[in-house]
Amino acid sequence: MKSLSEKAARNLAAIRKKKPLIHNITNYVVMNYTANALLAMGASPVMAHASNEVEEMVSFAGALVLNIGTLTDTWIASMIKAGK
């Protein structure tokens, strides 16, 4: 069985090879940190949370990140739309 570090290295290599677009609906507190972390791993972050754009954006993305740290009704509605 592979070690955790071997699995992490393999997954990081896969991310760097694919360069996926990662759609993030996150709060302003961590938005910049999240974007920078994804860029450092080789992904392409997009921080789109407006209700009228999330359905289209998530259709292009390789993954969706929902941060529920500081929720508002507007952000909850966007998260529900994006998650469908």
MODELLER restraints for C-alpha pairs under 7 A, 6 or more apart:
rsr = mdl.restraints
at = mdl.atoms
rsr.add(forms.Gaussian(group=physical.xy_distance, feature=features.Distance(at['CA:12:A'], at['CA:41:A']), mean=6.70, stdev=0.5))
rsr.add(forms.Gaussian(group=physical.xy_distance, feature=features.Distance(at['CA:15:A'], at['CA:42:A']), mean=6.28, stdev=0.5))
rsr.add(forms.Gaussian(group=physical.xy_distance, feature=features.Distance(at['CA:15:A'], at['CA:43:A']), mean=6.48, stdev=0.5))
rsr.add(forms.Gaussian(group=physical.xy_distance, feature=features.Distance(at['CA:16:A'], at['CA:41:A']), mean=6.51, stdev=0.5))
rsr.add(forms.Gaussian(group=physical.xy_distance, feature=features.Distance(at['CA:16:A'], at['CA:42:A']), mean=4.62, stdev=0.5))
rsr.add(forms.Gaussian(group=physical.xy_distance, feature=features.Distance(at['CA:16:A'], at['CA:43:A']), mean=6.70, stdev=0.5))
rsr.add(forms.Gaussian(group=physical.xy_distance, feature=features.Distance(at['CA:19:A'], at['CA:42:A']), mean=5.64, stdev=0.5))
rsr.add(forms.Gaussian(group=physical.xy_distance, feature=features.Distance(at['CA:19:A'], at['CA:43:A']), mean=4.63, stdev=0.5))
rsr.add(forms.Gaussian(group=physical.xy_distance, feature=features.Distance(at['CA:19:A'], at['CA:44:A']), mean=6.39, stdev=0.5))
rsr.add(forms.Gaussian(group=physical.xy_distance, feature=features.Distance(at['CA:20:A'], at['CA:43:A']), mean=5.13, stdev=0.5))
rsr.add(forms.Gaussian(group=physical.xy_distance, feature=features.Distance(at['CA:20:A'], at['CA:44:A']), mean=5.94, stdev=0.5))
rsr.add(forms.Gaussian(group=physical.xy_distance, feature=features.Distance(at['CA:20:A'], at['CA:62:A']), mean=5.42, stdev=0.5))
rsr.add(forms.Gaussian(group=physical.xy_distance, feature=features.Distance(at['CA:21:A'], at['CA:43:A']), mean=6.18, stdev=0.5))
rsr.add(forms.Gaussian(group=physical.xy_distance, feature=features.Distance(at['CA:21:A'], at['CA:44:A']), mean=4.63, stdev=0.5))
rsr.add(forms.Gaussian(group=physical.xy_distance, feature=features.Distance(at['CA:21:A'], at['CA:45:A']), mean=5.79, stdev=0.5))
rsr.add(forms.Gaussian(group=physical.xy_distance, feature=features.Distance(at['CA:21:A'], at['CA:61:A']), mean=4.94, stdev=0.5))
rsr.add(forms.Gaussian(group=physical.xy_distance, feature=features.Distance(at['CA:21:A'], at['CA:62:A']), mean=5.42, stdev=0.5))
rsr.add(forms.Gaussian(group=physical.xy_distance, feature=features.Distance(at['CA:22:A'], at['CA:43:A']), mean=6.86, stdev=0.5))
rsr.add(forms.Gaussian(group=physical.xy_distance, feature=features.Distance(at['CA:22:A'], at['CA:44:A']), mean=5.97, stdev=0.5))
rsr.add(forms.Gaussian(group=physical.xy_distance, feature=features.Distance(at['CA:22:A'], at['CA:45:A']), mean=4.80, stdev=0.5))
rsr.add(forms.Gaussian(group=physical.xy_distance, feature=features.Distance(at['CA:22:A'], at['CA:46:A']), mean=6.11, stdev=0.5))
rsr.add(forms.Gaussian(group=physical.xy_distance, feature=features.Distance(at['CA:22:A'], at['CA:61:A']), mean=5.55, stdev=0.5))
rsr.add(forms.Gaussian(group=physical.xy_distance, feature=features.Distance(at['CA:22:A'], at['CA:62:A']), mean=5.82, stdev=0.5))
rsr.add(forms.Gaussian(group=physical.xy_distance, feature=features.Distance(at['CA:22:A'], at['CA:63:A']), mean=5.01, stdev=0.5))
rsr.add(forms.Gaussian(group=physical.xy_distance, feature=features.Distance(at['CA:22:A'], at['CA:64:A']), mean=5.95, stdev=0.5))
rsr.add(forms.Gaussian(group=physical.xy_distance, feature=features.Distance(at['CA:23:A'], at['CA:45:A']), mean=6.19, stdev=0.5))
rsr.add(forms.Gaussian(group=physical.xy_distance, feature=features.Distance(at['CA:23:A'], at['CA:46:A']), mean=5.09, stdev=0.5))
rsr.add(forms.Gaussian(group=physical.xy_distance, feature=features.Distance(at['CA:23:A'], at['CA:47:A']), mean=6.18, stdev=0.5))
rsr.add(forms.Gaussian(group=physical.xy_distance, feature=features.Distance(at['CA:23:A'], at['CA:48:A']), mean=6.85, stdev=0.5))
rsr.add(forms.Gaussian(group=physical.xy_distance, feature=features.Distance(at['CA:23:A'], at['CA:58:A']), mean=6.25, stdev=0.5))
rsr.add(forms.Gaussian(group=physical.xy_distance, feature=features.Distance(at['CA:23:A'], at['CA:61:A']), mean=5.82, stdev=0.5))
rsr.add(forms.Gaussian(group=physical.xy_distance, feature=features.Distance(at['CA:23:A'], at['CA:63:A']), mean=6.17, stdev=0.5))
rsr.add(forms.Gaussian(group=physical.xy_distance, feature=features.Distance(at['CA:23:A'], at['CA:64:A']), mean=4.82, stdev=0.5))
rsr.add(forms.Gaussian(group=physical.xy_distance, feature=features.Distance(at['CA:23:A'], at['CA:65:A']), mean=6.20, stdev=0.5))
rsr.add(forms.Gaussian(group=physical.xy_distance, feature=features.Distance(at['CA:24:A'], at['CA:46:A']), mean=6.04, stdev=0.5))
rsr.add(forms.Gaussian(group=physical.xy_distance, feature=features.Distance(at['CA:24:A'], at['CA:47:A']), mean=4.92, stdev=0.5))
rsr.add(forms.Gaussian(group=physical.xy_distance, feature=features.Distance(at['CA:24:A'], at['CA:48:A']), mean=6.44, stdev=0.5))
rsr.add(forms.Gaussian(group=physical.xy_distance, feature=features.Distance(at['CA:24:A'], at['CA:64:A']), mean=5.88, stdev=0.5))
rsr.add(forms.Gaussian(group=physical.xy_distance, feature=features.Distance(at['CA:24:A'], at['CA:65:A']), mean=4.69, stdev=0.5))
rsr.add(forms.Gaussian(group=physical.xy_distance, feature=features.Distance(at['CA:24:A'], at['CA:66:A']), mean=6.21, stdev=0.5))
rsr.add(forms.Gaussian(group=physical.xy_distance, feature=features.Distance(at['CA:25:A'], at['CA:47:A']), mean=6.09, stdev=0.5))
rsr.add(forms.Gaussian(group=physical.xy_distance, feature=features.Distance(at['CA:25:A'], at['CA:48:A']), mean=6.17, stdev=0.5))
rsr.add(forms.Gaussian(group=physical.xy_distance, feature=features.Distance(at['CA:25:A'], at['CA:49:A']), mean=5.29, stdev=0.5))
rsr.add(forms.Gaussian(group=physical.xy_distance, feature=features.Distance(at['CA:25:A'], at['CA:65:A']), mean=6.17, stdev=0.5))
rsr.add(forms.Gaussian(group=physical.xy_distance, feature=features.Distance(at['CA:25:A'], at['CA:66:A']), mean=5.12, stdev=0.5))
rsr.add(forms.Gaussian(group=physical.xy_distance, feature=features.Distance(at['CA:25:A'], at['CA:67:A']), mean=6.28, stdev=0.5))
rsr.add(forms.Gaussian(group=physical.xy_distance, feature=features.Distance(at['CA:25:A'], at['CA:79:A']), mean=6.90, stdev=0.5))
rsr.add(forms.Gaussian(group=physical.xy_distance, feature=features.Distance(at['CA:26:A'], at['CA:66:A']), mean=6.05, stdev=0.5))
rsr.add(forms.Gaussian(group=physical.xy_distance, feature=features.Distance(at['CA:26:A'], at['CA:67:A']), mean=4.67, stdev=0.5))
rsr.add(forms.Gaussian(group=physical.xy_distance, feature=features.Distance(at['CA:27:A'], at['CA:67:A']), mean=6.85, stdev=0.5))
rsr.add(forms.Gaussian(group=physical.xy_distance, feature=features.Distance(at['CA:27:A'], at['CA:70:A']), mean=6.29, stdev=0.5))
rsr.add(forms.Gaussian(group=physical.xy_distance, feature=features.Distance(at['CA:35:A'], at['CA:45:A']), mean=5.54, stdev=0.5))
rsr.add(forms.Gaussian(group=physical.xy_distance, feature=features.Distance(at['CA:38:A'], at['CA:44:A']), mean=6.64, stdev=0.5))
rsr.add(forms.Gaussian(group=physical.xy_distance, feature=features.Distance(at['CA:38:A'], at['CA:45:A']), mean=6.20, stdev=0.5))
rsr.add(forms.Gaussian(group=physical.xy_distance, feature=features.Distance(at['CA:39:A'], at['CA:45:A']), mean=6.86, stdev=0.5))
rsr.add(forms.Gaussian(group=physical.xy_distance, feature=features.Distance(at['CA:48:A'], at['CA:54:A']), mean=6.49, stdev=0.5))
rsr.add(forms.Gaussian(group=physical.xy_distance, feature=features.Distance(at['CA:49:A'], at['CA:75:A']), mean=6.78, stdev=0.5))
rsr.add(forms.Gaussian(group=physical.xy_distance, feature=features.Distance(at['CA:49:A'], at['CA:78:A']), mean=6.14, stdev=0.5))
rsr.add(forms.Gaussian(group=physical.xy_distance, feature=features.Distance(at['CA:50:A'], at['CA:78:A']), mean=6.48, stdev=0.5))
rsr.add(forms.Gaussian(group=physical.xy_distance, feature=features.Distance(at['CA:51:A'], at['CA:77:A']), mean=6.88, stdev=0.5))
rsr.add(forms.Gaussian(group=physical.xy_distance, feature=features.Distance(at['CA:51:A'], at['CA:78:A']), mean=4.67, stdev=0.5))
rsr.add(forms.Gaussian(group=physical.xy_distance, feature=features.Distance(at['CA:54:A'], at['CA:78:A']), mean=6.50, stdev=0.5))
rsr.add(forms.Gaussian(group=physical.xy_distance, feature=features.Distance(at['CA:54:A'], at['CA:81:A']), mean=6.84, stdev=0.5))
rsr.add(forms.Gaussian(group=physical.xy_distance, feature=features.Distance(at['CA:54:A'], at['CA:82:A']), mean=5.39, stdev=0.5))
rsr.add(forms.Gaussian(group=physical.xy_distance, feature=features.Distance(at['CA:55:A'], at['CA:81:A']), mean=6.22, stdev=0.5))
rsr.add(forms.Gaussian(group=physical.xy_distance, feature=features.Distance(at['CA:55:A'], at['CA:82:A']), mean=5.25, stdev=0.5))
rsr.add(forms.Gaussian(group=physical.xy_distance, feature=features.Distance(at['CA:58:A'], at['CA:64:A']), mean=6.82, stdev=0.5))
rsr.add(forms.Gaussian(group=physical.xy_distance, feature=features.Distance(at['CA:58:A'], at['CA:82:A']), mean=6.12, stdev=0.5))
rsr.add(forms.Gaussian(group=physical.xy_distance, feature=features.Distance(at['CA:66:A'], at['CA:79:A']), mean=6.79, stdev=0.5))
